[in-house]
Amino acid sequence: MRAGTAGCAAPKGEQIHADRIERPRRAHHRRLQGPRPRHCQGLRRGRGKVAIVARNAEQLAAAEAGIKAASPDAEVVAIPADISTAAGCEAAFAAAEKAFGQVDILINNAGTSQRGPFLEVSDALWQNDLDLKLFAAIRLGRLVWPGMQARKWGRIINVLNTGAKAPPAEGRRPRSPAPPAWR
């Protein structure tokens, strides 16, 4: 069996590891901007379990409804939490673990990007971005790792905006013409 898109399990929500078959329980954090259950598409073929985490309760409820509509047999728990803090990460993990007993697949996907001219981006904006994208992934990874290690199976998937690799040109100021000596 092969895995589908990031975070999706093989058909019927199953993963094969050595001689045991498991039904993965996923914890997926993202800053939601509407129902986007694309990382959970593998659920359409089975009965997977997904915990989704976001700060905005209204958008979180819409995403939960979208996943349930696309995958009626899936178990979905929506967890409102601010994972840009250590306490928020711990609360989100505890809620996912309480709902499903364990987390087999963690998908870190903040789903947002801050940008601007380099010299105009404040330290506070840099820190907010690092807390949400980098430190949340580190903290959640530390929380799920021991269980994955004990079960000898698990996956941590980090999804970044393509702007992190190739920022758009609009953040730069237009170049001035080259001095006459360089022409």
N, C-alpha and C positions, 0 to 999 in steps of 0.2 A: 504494500500500500504506500502511497506517496502523500506527502502533506500538500495541502492546497496553498492559498495565499497566506501571507504572514499571519500567524495566529490561528489559522484554521486547522482543524484536525483532518485526518484521513476520513474516508466515507464512514457514515454513521457515528461521527464524533469519536472514533477510536484511534488509538495510537498503538503500534506494536513495538514492544521492547523485549528483546530476548524471547522468552516463552510466555510472557504475560500480556494481556490486553488491558488497557486502561481507558477510562473515560476521563479525559483531561478536564480540569476545572481551571478556567482562565480568569485572571484578573487583568483588566484592561483600563488604564487611566488615560484620559485625554481631556483636553479643554474643548468641550463640545460646542459646536456652532450649529447644531441641528442633528437630526437622526442620520448617522453615518455608520451603519453596522457592517461595513465592508470587511473588517478584520474578523467578523463572525460569520461569514458566508458559509463556511463549512457546516454550520449548524443546520442549514436547510435540509441536509441529508440525514440528520440524526438528532439525538437528544443530548446535546452538550450542555455545559453549565458555564455561565459567564457572569462575572461581576464587572460592572462598568463604574468608573469613578469620575466625578467632575464636581466643580464648585457650584455651578448654576443648576439648581434643582429643577427648574422648568425645562431646560434643555436636556437634562439628564432623563427626565420622565419621557420626553419626546423620543430620545434615543432608545430607551427601554421599550417603548411601544413599537418602534420601528423594527427592532430585533425580534420581538415577539410576533409581530405580523409576518415577518419573513421566515421565522423558524418557530412555528407554534408549539413544537415539542421541547423546545429549549427551556432550560431553567435560567432565568435572568434576575439578578439582583442589582439594583441601582443604589450606589453608595455616594451620598453627597459628602465631599471632603476636599479640603485644600491641601493637596499633596506637595505644595511648595514649602511646607514646614515639616519638621521631624514628627511632631505630634499628629499632623494630618496623615502622614504616611502610615504611622503606627495604627491610627484609627481605621483607615481604609483597609489595611491588611487584616486587622482583627475582625472587621465586619465580613470580609470575604472568607476568611477562615471559618468564622462562625456559621456562615451560610452554607459552605460546601465542605468543610472539614480540612481542606488543603488547597494549595494553589500549585498546579502543575505547569502552567504557562503564564508568564507575565509579559504583557505587551506594554511598553512605555511609548506613548505617543501623545505629546503635549498638544499637537494640532494648532499651534499658534507660532507666530514669528514677529519679533520686534525688530524694527530696522530704522535706519536714518543715517544721515551723514556721520561718519566716524567721530569727528570732533564734537558733534552735538549730542551724542548719546551719553546720558549721565551714568554715573556709577550705580545709582539706584536702579536704573533700567537694566544695566548689565547684571546686577545682582538678582533682580527678579527673574530674568531669563535663565540664569544659572541655577537658581533655586528650583524653578519649575522643570527644567529640562535635564540638567546634569545631576543635581543633588537628589531630586525625587527618584531618578533611575537608580542611583547608588543606594539610597535608603531602602527603597522597595526591594531591590536586588538582595541586599543584606537580610531583609526579613524573610524572603521566600527561599533563599539559598539553603539554609539548614534542612528544611523539609525535603527539598529536591535531592539534596545530598543523601539524606537518610533513605529515601526511596530509590536512589540511584537512577533517577530520571527527572527531567524537567527542562524547560526552555525559558530563556529570557530574550525577548526580542525588543530592540530599541529602534524606533522609527523616527527619522528626522525629516524635516522639511527640506526639499531640494535647495531652498535658498541658503541653507547652511553650507552647501558645497559650492554653489554658484550664485552668489547674491545678485539681485537684479541691478541694472545700471542706474535706476532712478535714485539710489542712495548716494551716488557720486555727483559732485558738481561738474558742470561742463568744463572741459579743458580750455585753457586760454591758448591763443595761437603761440606757436614756438617763437622764441626771440629770433631776430634776423640772423644772428650768428649761427643758429642751428639749422637754418633752411638750406 
